[in-house]
Amino acid sequence: MSSQPTTFVSEAEYLERERKAERKSEYYKGEMFAMAGASPRHAEIVTNLVAEFRQRLKTKPCKVYSTDVRLRVTPTGLYTYPDVIVVCGPPQFADDQKDTLLNPTVIVEVLSVSTKDYDRGRKFDHYRTLPSLMEYLTVAQDVPHIQLWARQKENGWLLSDFDEAGQIMPLRSIECDLPLAEVYDKLEWIAT
């Protein structure tokens, strides 16, 4: 009798299944976790972010990827799909399929009620093991609020909060200033 749970899936099996699947799943330590669909509000924020990064990084050696690009956090073994990834310099891929990135410079996650604790906690624990990752943003969708973690010397992380429409986030690793107003462009807020 095997000591592994019957639901155990190898990395190779996960990738084979994932490349054929209609819906995305994360993978960690032999288990696959189905990802929930995004709300229209979530999708609007991701679209705004991708458009802003694309425009602001047009003359720089950086590429912007959205939710359909898989990331492997090699030090911990997590496979996931961040909402936005920015890679500066040549992108590195896990294999010849070139569908699993290894070297993000910036990662952005748009928070939802069901994922915000994971995105700010355990998932960030995984992400910060990536030597290439310099900045991590979590973007609220219920109120205008973005948290920016920036890597410091000796792997410390500095947290900055942005919650006013006129604020501009300086993303130093990619030499890009991102206006909060553009991230939330055309979103309507419900009065509380």
Contacts in CASP RR format, 6 or more apart in sequence:
PFRMAT RR
TARGET T0000
AUTHOR 0000-0000-0000
METHOD contacts of the structure
MODEL  1
MSSQPTTFVSEAEYLERERKAERKSEYYKGEMFAMAGASPRHAEIVTNLV
AEFRQRLKTKPCKVYSTDVRLRVTPTGLYTYPDVIVVCGPPQFADDQKDT
LLNPTVIVEVLSVSTKDYDRGRKFDHYRTLPSLMEYLTVAQDVPHIQLWA
RQKENGWLLSDFDEAGQIMPLRSIECDLPLAEVYDKLEWIAT
7 30 0 8 1.000
7 31 0 8 1.000
8 30 0 8 1.000
8 31 0 8 1.000
9 17 0 8 1.000
9 27 0 8 1.000
9 30 0 8 1.000
9 31 0 8 1.000
9 32 0 8 1.000
10 30 0 8 1.000
11 27 0 8 1.000
11 30 0 8 1.000
11 77 0 8 1.000
11 79 0 8 1.000
14 25 0 8 1.000
14 27 0 8 1.000
14 30 0 8 1.000
14 32 0 8 1.000
14 79 0 8 1.000
15 79 0 8 1.000
15 97 0 8 1.000
15 100 0 8 1.000
17 25 0 8 1.000
17 32 0 8 1.000
18 24 0 8 1.000
18 25 0 8 1.000
18 27 0 8 1.000
18 70 0 8 1.000
18 79 0 8 1.000
19 97 0 8 1.000
19 99 0 8 1.000
23 34 0 8 1.000
23 35 0 8 1.000
24 34 0 8 1.000
24 35 0 8 1.000
24 68 0 8 1.000
24 70 0 8 1.000
24 81 0 8 1.000
25 32 0 8 1.000
25 33 0 8 1.000
25 34 0 8 1.000
25 35 0 8 1.000
26 32 0 8 1.000
26 33 0 8 1.000
26 35 0 8 1.000
26 78 0 8 1.000
26 79 0 8 1.000
26 80 0 8 1.000
26 81 0 8 1.000
27 33 0 8 1.000
27 77 0 8 1.000
27 78 0 8 1.000
27 79 0 8 1.000
27 80 0 8 1.000
28 76 0 8 1.000
28 77 0 8 1.000
28 78 0 8 1.000
28 79 0 8 1.000
29 77 0 8 1.000
35 81 0 8 1.000
36 112 0 8 1.000
36 114 0 8 1.000
36 115 0 8 1.000
38 46 0 8 1.000
38 67 0 8 1.000
38 110 0 8 1.000
38 112 0 8 1.000
39 112 0 8 1.000
39 141 0 8 1.000
41 141 0 8 1.000
41 187 0 8 1.000
42 83 0 8 1.000
42 110 0 8 1.000
42 112 0 8 1.000
42 141 0 8 1.000
44 186 0 8 1.000
44 187 0 8 1.000
45 110 0 8 1.000
45 139 0 8 1.000
45 141 0 8 1.000
45 183 0 8 1.000
45 184 0 8 1.000
45 187 0 8 1.000
46 66 0 8 1.000
46 67 0 8 1.000
46 83 0 8 1.000
46 84 0 8 1.000
46 110 0 8 1.000
48 182 0 8 1.000
48 183 0 8 1.000
48 184 0 8 1.000
48 185 0 8 1.000
48 186 0 8 1.000
49 83 0 8 1.000
49 84 0 8 1.000
49 108 0 8 1.000
49 110 0 8 1.000
49 139 0 8 1.000
49 183 0 8 1.000
50 64 0 8 1.000
50 66 0 8 1.000
50 84 0 8 1.000
52 178 0 8 1.000
52 179 0 8 1.000
52 182 0 8 1.000
52 183 0 8 1.000
53 62 0 8 1.000
53 64 0 8 1.000
53 84 0 8 1.000
53 86 0 8 1.000
53 176 0 8 1.000
53 178 0 8 1.000
54 64 0 8 1.000
56 176 0 8 1.000
56 177 0 8 1.000
56 178 0 8 1.000
57 64 0 8 1.000
57 86 0 8 1.000
57 174 0 8 1.000
57 176 0 8 1.000
60 88 0 8 1.000
60 174 0 8 1.000
60 175 0 8 1.000
60 176 0 8 1.000
61 88 0 8 1.000
61 89 0 8 1.000
62 86 0 8 1.000
62 87 0 8 1.000
62 88 0 8 1.000
62 89 0 8 1.000
62 105 0 8 1.000
62 174 0 8 1.000
63 86 0 8 1.000
63 87 0 8 1.000
63 89 0 8 1.000
63 91 0 8 1.000
64 84 0 8 1.000
64 85 0 8 1.000
64 86 0 8 1.000
65 84 0 8 1.000
65 85 0 8 1.000
65 86 0 8 1.000
65 87 0 8 1.000
65 101 0 8 1.000
66 83 0 8 1.000
66 84 0 8 1.000
66 85 0 8 1.000
67 81 0 8 1.000
67 82 0 8 1.000
67 83 0 8 1.000
67 84 0 8 1.000
68 81 0 8 1.000
69 81 0 8 1.000
69 85 0 8 1.000
69 99 0 8 1.000
69 101 0 8 1.000
70 79 0 8 1.000
70 80 0 8 1.000
70 81 0 8 1.000
70 99 0 8 1.000
70 100 0 8 1.000
70 101 0 8 1.000
71 79 0 8 1.000
71 80 0 8 1.000
71 81 0 8 1.000
71 82 0 8 1.000
71 85 0 8 1.000
71 100 0 8 1.000
71 101 0 8 1.000
71 102 0 8 1.000
71 104 0 8 1.000
71 107 0 8 1.000
72 78 0 8 1.000
72 79 0 8 1.000
72 94 0 8 1.000
72 100 0 8 1.000
72 101 0 8 1.000
72 102 0 8 1.000
73 79 0 8 1.000
73 80 0 8 1.000
73 126 0 8 1.000
73 127 0 8 1.000
73 129 0 8 1.000
73 130 0 8 1.000
74 102 0 8 1.000
74 130 0 8 1.000
75 129 0 8 1.000
75 130 0 8 1.000
76 126 0 8 1.000
76 129 0 8 1.000
77 126 0 8 1.000
78 123 0 8 1.000
78 126 0 8 1.000
79 100 0 8 1.000
80 123 0 8 1.000
80 126 0 8 1.000
82 104 0 8 1.000
82 107 0 8 1.000
82 108 0 8 1.000
82 109 0 8 1.000
83 108 0 8 1.000
83 109 0 8 1.000
83 110 0 8 1.000
83 139 0 8 1.000
84 106 0 8 1.000
84 107 0 8 1.000
84 108 0 8 1.000
85 101 0 8 1.000
85 104 0 8 1.000
85 106 0 8 1.000
85 107 0 8 1.000
85 108 0 8 1.000
86 104 0 8 1.000
86 105 0 8 1.000
86 106 0 8 1.000
86 107 0 8 1.000
86 174 0 8 1.000
87 101 0 8 1.000
87 103 0 8 1.000
87 104 0 8 1.000
87 105 0 8 1.000
87 132 0 8 1.000
88 105 0 8 1.000
88 173 0 8 1.000
88 174 0 8 1.000
89 105 0 8 1.000
91 101 0 8 1.000
91 103 0 8 1.000
92 101 0 8 1.000
92 102 0 8 1.000
92 103 0 8 1.000
93 99 0 8 1.000
93 100 0 8 1.000
93 101 0 8 1.000
93 102 0 8 1.000
94 100 0 8 1.000
94 101 0 8 1.000
94 102 0 8 1.000
102 132 0 8 1.000
103 130 0 8 1.000
103 132 0 8 1.000
104 130 0 8 1.000
104 132 0 8 1.000
104 133 0 8 1.000
105 132 0 8 1.000
105 133 0 8 1.000
105 134 0 8 1.000
105 135 0 8 1.000
105 173 0 8 1.000
105 174 0 8 1.000
106 133 0 8 1.000
106 134 0 8 1.000
106 135 0 8 1.000
106 136 0 8 1.000
106 137 0 8 1.000
106 171 0 8 1.000
106 173 0 8 1.000
106 174 0 8 1.000
107 127 0 8 1.000
107 133 0 8 1.000
107 135 0 8 1.000
107 136 0 8 1.000
107 137 0 8 1.000
108 136 0 8 1.000
108 137 0 8 1.000
108 138 0 8 1.000
108 139 0 8 1.000
109 115 0 8 1.000
109 119 0 8 1.000
109 123 0 8 1.000
109 136 0 8 1.000
109 137 0 8 1.000
109 138 0 8 1.000
109 139 0 8 1.000
110 138 0 8 1.000
110 139 0 8 1.000
110 141 0 8 1.000
111 119 0 8 1.000
111 120 0 8 1.000
111 138 0 8 1.000
111 139 0 8 1.000
111 140 0 8 1.000
111 141 0 8 1.000
112 141 0 8 1.000
116 138 0 8 1.000
116 140 0 8 1.000
119 138 0 8 1.000
120 138 0 8 1.000
120 147 0 8 1.000
124 136 0 8 1.000
124 149 0 8 1.000
127 133 0 8 1.000
127 136 0 8 1.000
128 136 0 8 1.000
128 149 0 8 1.000
128 151 0 8 1.000
128 155 0 8 1.000
128 157 0 8 1.000
133 151 0 8 1.000
134 150 0 8 1.000
134 151 0 8 1.000
134 172 0 8 1.000
134 173 0 8 1.000
134 174 0 8 1.000
135 148 0 8 1.000
135 149 0 8 1.000
135 150 0 8 1.000
135 151 0 8 1.000
135 171 0 8 1.000
135 172 0 8 1.000
135 173 0 8 1.000
135 174 0 8 1.000
136 148 0 8 1.000
136 149 0 8 1.000
136 157 0 8 1.000
137 146 0 8 1.000
137 147 0 8 1.000
137 148 0 8 1.000
137 149 0 8 1.000
137 169 0 8 1.000
138 146 0 8 1.000
138 147 0 8 1.000
139 145 0 8 1.000
139 146 0 8 1.000
139 183 0 8 1.000
140 146 0 8 1.000
143 163 0 8 1.000
143 189 0 8 1.000
144 163 0 8 1.000
144 164 0 8 1.000
144 165 0 8 1.000
144 180 0 8 1.000
144 184 0 8 1.000
144 189 0 8 1.000
145 161 0 8 1.000
145 162 0 8 1.000
145 163 0 8 1.000
146 161 0 8 1.000
146 162 0 8 1.000
146 163 0 8 1.000
146 169 0 8 1.000
146 180 0 8 1.000
146 183 0 8 1.000
147 159 0 8 1.000
147 160 0 8 1.000
147 161 0 8 1.000
147 162 0 8 1.000
148 159 0 8 1.000
148 160 0 8 1.000
148 161 0 8 1.000
148 162 0 8 1.000
148 169 0 8 1.000
148 171 0 8 1.000
149 157 0 8 1.000
149 158 0 8 1.000
149 159 0 8 1.000
150 157 0 8 1.000
150 158 0 8 1.000
150 160 0 8 1.000
150 172 0 8 1.000
150 173 0 8 1.000
151 157 0 8 1.000
151 173 0 8 1.000
152 158 0 8 1.000
160 169 0 8 1.000
162 169 0 8 1.000
162 180 0 8 1.000
163 180 0 8 1.000
164 180 0 8 1.000
165 180 0 8 1.000
165 181 0 8 1.000
165 184 0 8 1.000
166 179 0 8 1.000
166 180 0 8 1.000
166 181 0 8 1.000
167 179 0 8 1.000
167 180 0 8 1.000
168 177 0 8 1.000
168 178 0 8 1.000
168 179 0 8 1.000
168 180 0 8 1.000
169 177 0 8 1.000
169 178 0 8 1.000
169 179 0 8 1.000
169 180 0 8 1.000
170 177 0 8 1.000
171 177 0 8 1.000
171 178 0 8 1.000
END
